[in-house]
């Protein structure tokens, strides 16, 4: 009986415990079929909604295309790839999905090999949440590597 009570307490407190950290994950890879570099971002819905509510002093429904456009503008100001000359690569917004747990954003640099990117700027959410940690997984061919971005480390070389 005690085990059952303990399991119930843990299961009801797990969401609060699990959200004591703030993370974002981005996956960057080259799609040889399309010739484009693709970026997929995932953030916690609660954090994105809190950020937007703080910035604009209103509630947001990220299932609404108008509200998605607000997050799009924010994301494009906080995340980019640059080439060897320090110029931003053109990242196009492909779309976004939102549910109660996560926000997933899809971007691509059309007809742009990942090899053209030399640096990443990732300050998504770290301007709002000081302890935000953004992980970027980069897959080039058979090689994969991970970079970690924080408020104090928003710019990093890709290689």
NUBAPA-907674 format. One line per 4 residues: number of its first residue (from 0); their letters; for each residue x, y, z of N, C-alpha, C. Coordinates in steps of 0.02 Angstrom, whole numbers, plus 50000, padded with zeros to 5 digits. Layout:
BEGIN
NUM) A) X,Y,Z,X,Y,Z,X,Y,Z  ...
//
This chain:
BEGIN
0) XXXX) 50041,49940,50000,50000,50000,50000,50043,50063,50000  50096,50062,50041,50140,50119,50044,50172,50133,49976  50190,50080,49940,50220,50087,49874,50171,50121,49826  50107,50102,49829,50056,50132,49786,50049,50207,49802
4) XXXX) 50046,50224,49865,50040,50295,49885,50101,50334,49860  50161,50306,49869,50221,50339,49847,50221,50349,49771  50200,50298,49734,50197,50303,49661,50148,50357,49640  50090,50362,49674,50041,50414,49657,50068,50484,49672
8) XXXX) 50102,50492,49728,50131,50557,49745,50184,50576,49693  50227,50530,49675,50279,50544,49626,50249,50561,49558  50199,50523,49537,50170,50535,49471,50134,50603,49468  50106,50626,49524,50072,50691,49523,50120,50749,49531
12) XXXX) 50177,50737,49560,50226,50791,49567,50277,50791,49511  50278,50740,49469,50328,50735,49416,50327,50794,49368  50268,50818,49344,50270,50875,49298,50303,50936,49329  50291,50950,49393,50323,51007,49426,50397,50996,49431
16) XXXX) 50417,50936,49449,50488,50920,49456,50523,50923,49388  50490,50897,49337,50521,50894,49271,50530,50963,49240  50492,51011,49263,50496,51077,49232,50539,51126,49273  50583,51101,49311,50628,51145,49348,50688,51164,49306
20) XXXX) 50688,51143,49245,50741,51161,49199,50709,51187,49135  50746,51226,49097,50720,51256,49036,50767,51238,48979  50742,51200,48932,50784,51177,48877,50750,51185,48810  50791,51191,48760,50769,51190,48690,50817,51144,48653
24) XXXX) 50790,51112,48603,50832,51068,48562,50821,51085,48489  50876,51091,48453,50871,51101,48381,50912,51047,48346  50887,51022,48291,50921,50973,48250,50935,51006,48183  50998,51006,48162,51016,51035,48097,51047,50980,48055
28) XXXX) 51021,50974,47994,51048,50923,47948,51039,50945,47876  51076,50913,47833,51071,50926,47761,51028,50872,47730  50981,50893,47689,50937,50846,47654,50962,50842,47582  50997,50788,47566,51027,50781,47499,50973,50778,47445
32) XXXX) 50915,50752,47460,50861,50747,47411,50838,50816,47388  50831,50863,47436,50807,50930,47418,50864,50980,47408  50924,50963,47432,50981,51009,47428,50977,51065,47479  50937,51056,47530,50926,51108,47580,50951,51087,47649
36) XXXX) 50970,51137,47687,50987,51126,47757,50923,51135,47797  50908,51087,47840,50845,51088,47878,50860,51097,47953  50816,51135,47985,50822,51148,48057,50754,51132,48089  50756,51092,48141,50695,51076,48179,50708,51095,48252
40) XXXX) 50667,51141,48277,50673,51165,48346,50617,51134,48388  50631,51118,48451,50579,51096,48497,50588,51133,48564  50534,51163,48588,50534,51199,48651,50473,51178,48691  50475,51188,48756,50418,51172,48799,50364,51225,48789
44) XXXX) 50303,51202,48776,50247,51248,48763,50238,51299,48818  50242,51276,48880,50232,51321,48937,50282,51379,48935  50345,51364,48920,50397,51416,48918,50384,51466,48862  50365,51442,48803,50353,51486,48747,50293,51531,48761
48) XXXX) 50240,51503,48788,50181,51543,48804,50197,51595,48858  50237,51577,48908,50256,51624,48960,50299,51681,48930  50345,51663,48886,50386,51714,48853,50343,51764,48815  50299,51738,48773,50257,51783,48732,50210,51824,48775
52) XXXX) 50182,51795,48827,50138,51832,48872,50176,51888,48906  50239,51874,48925,50281,51924,48956,50298,51980,48908  50314,51963,48846,50332,52013,48796,50274,52057,48775  50214,52027,48768,50158,52063,48738,50099,52074,48785
56) XXXX) 50105,52052,48847,50054,52063,48898,49984,52039,48879  49983,51980,48848,49919,51949,48831,49929,51874,48826  49874,51837,48823,49877,51764,48816,49888,51745,48743  49920,51689,48733,49933,51665,48665,49907,51594,48657
60) XXXX) 49877,51581,48599,49857,51514,48578,49900,51498,48518  49950,51456,48528,49998,51442,48474,49971,51395,48421  49908,51376,48426,49874,51342,48372,49847,51392,48321  49843,51455,48339,49817,51509,48297,49874,51535,48252
64) XXXX) 49864,51536,48186,49917,51560,48140,49941,51631,48155  49897,51676,48178,49919,51744,48194,49967,51743,48254  49953,51702,48303,49997,51696,48360,50062,51660,48343  50058,51613,48297,50118,51580,48274,50165,51630,48239
68) XXXX) 50136,51678,48204,50176,51729,48170,50215,51771,48220  50187,51782,48279,50222,51819,48331,50282,51779,48355  50273,51714,48366,50329,51673,48387,50381,51667,48331  50358,51663,48271,50404,51660,48213,50450,51721,48213
72) XXXX) 50422,51780,48221,50462,51841,48221,50513,51838,48277  50493,51816,48336,50539,51811,48392,50595,51761,48377  50578,51702,48353,50627,51650,48339,50678,51674,48287  50655,51707,48236,50700,51730,48183,50748,51785,48208
76) XXXX) 50730,51819,48262,50775,51868,48292,50826,51835,48339  50812,51774,48360,50854,51742,48411,50896,51683,48385  50881,51659,48325,50917,51601,48298,50936,51614,48226  51000,51602,48210,51022,51606,48140,51086,51568,48130
80) XXXX) 51099,51554,48066,51162,51524,48044,51198,51576,48002  51265,51578,48007,51303,51624,47966,51353,51586,47923  51373,51618,47868,51424,51589,47824,51493,51616,47842  51543,51597,47804,51612,51618,47818,51623,51692,47817
84) XXXX) 51580,51729,47781,51585,51802,47778,51546,51836,47835  51516,51795,47878,51478,51823,47934,51407,51844,47915  51385,51827,47855,51317,51844,47833,51269,51787,47851  51209,51807,47870,51158,51757,47887,51136,51717,47826
88) XXXX) 51130,51652,47836,51101,51610,47783,51025,51619,47785  50993,51617,47727,50921,51628,47725,50882,51568,47752  50855,51574,47812,50814,51521,47841,50741,51538,47829  50706,51493,47795,50635,51503,47782,50594,51463,47833
92) XXXX) 50539,51490,47851,50492,51459,47897,50451,51408,47858  50455,51345,47876,50417,51293,47843,50350,51282,47878  50352,51284,47945,50291,51275,47983,50305,51263,48056  50250,51252,48093,50254,51244,48165,50198,51199,48188
96) XXXX) 50212,51158,48237,50159,51120,48271,50161,51138,48344  50103,51136,48375,50098,51153,48447,50050,51105,48480  50070,51079,48537,50024,51041,48579,50036,51061,48651  50005,51028,48698,50011,51048,48768,50081,51040,48796
100) XXXX) 50121,50998,48765,50189,50984,48790,50242,51024,48754  50240,51025,48687,50295,51052,48647,50273,51096,48590  50319,51141,48572,50314,51180,48512,50370,51155,48467  50354,51136,48406,50404,51113,48358,50401,51159,48297
104) XXXX) 50459,51186,48279,50465,51232,48223,50510,51201,48170  50489,51208,48108,50527,51182,48051,50550,51240,48007  50616,51243,47995,50645,51293,47951,50690,51259,47901  50705,51294,47847,50754,51267,47800,50790,51324,47764
108) XXXX) 50851,51309,47745,50890,51354,47702,50889,51320,47633  50843,51342,47589,50835,51308,47525,50898,51310,47482  50911,51255,47450,50967,51249,47404,51032,51273,47435  51040,51258,47499,51099,51280,47536,51129,51220,47573
112) XXXX) 51188,51198,47553,51221,51144,47590,51241,51167,47660  51237,51122,47708,51257,51137,47776,51330,51160,47780  51371,51137,47733,51441,51157,47731,51451,51232,47725  51401,51268,47700,51406,51341,47695,51401,51376,47762
116) XXXX) 51369,51343,47811,51361,51373,47877,51426,51364,47917  51448,51418,47947,51509,51415,47987,51498,51431,48061  51441,51463,48077,51428,51481,48147,51353,51480,48160  51335,51475,48223,51265,51474,48245,51257,51526,48300
120) XXXX) 51202,51562,48296,51180,51606,48351,51115,51576,48377  51113,51560,48441,51053,51531,48470,51042,51563,48539  50998,51612,48541,50980,51645,48603,50905,51637,48617  50875,51585,48589,50803,51574,48597,50789,51560,48671
124) XXXX) 50745,51598,48699,50721,51593,48767,50771,51616,48820  50835,51619,48804,50884,51637,48855,50881,51710,48874  50849,51752,48834,50838,51821,48853,50783,51826,48905  50741,51776,48910,50685,51775,48957,50699,51731,49017
128) XXXX) 50730,51674,49006,50744,51626,49059,50820,51621,49068  50847,51649,49121,50920,51650,49129,50952,51581,49130  50915,51530,49151,50943,51462,49154,50927,51420,49092  50901,51452,49039,50886,51416,48977,50949,51386,48947
132) XXXX) 50945,51323,48927,50999,51289,48893,50972,51263,48826  51004,51283,48773,50984,51261,48706,51038,51214,48678  51016,51155,48660,51060,51105,48632,51048,51103,48557  51101,51104,48518,51096,51098,48445,51134,51037,48424
136) XXXX) 51099,50990,48393,51129,50930,48365,51138,50941,48290  51199,50933,48267,51215,50944,48197,51236,50877,48166  51203,50860,48111,51220,50798,48076,51244,50816,48006  51307,50801,47993,51337,50811,47926,51362,50744,47903
140) XXXX) 51329,50716,47853,51349,50650,47829,51343,50599,47886  51396,50564,47899,51397,50515,47952,51419,50544,48019  51440,50607,48018,51464,50639,48080,51407,50676,48115  51407,50671,48180,51359,50707,48221,51396,50739,48279
144) XXXX) 51375,50799,48297,51404,50832,48355,51350,50875,48388  51364,50895,48449,51316,50933,48488,51349,50995,48516  51314,51051,48510,51336,51114,48540,51284,51135,48592  51308,51167,48645,51264,51189,48698,51269,51265,48704
148) XXXX) 51210,51298,48702,51206,51370,48704,51172,51393,48769  51198,51446,48798,51169,51475,48858,51166,51550,48849  51140,51585,48898,51136,51658,48895,51205,51688,48882  51256,51661,48913,51324,51688,48907,51362,51660,48847
152) XXXX) 51332,51612,48813,51366,51581,48756,51316,51570,48700  51295,51624,48667,51244,51620,48615,51272,51612,48545  51337,51624,48537,51369,51619,48471,51425,51567,48474  51424,51521,48426,51476,51469,48424,51491,51450,48353
156) XXX) 51554,51432,48340,51571,51406,48274,51539,51338,48263  51520,51325,48202,51488,51261,48186,51538,51204,48186  51599,51218,48168,51651,51167,48165,51709,51185,48209
//
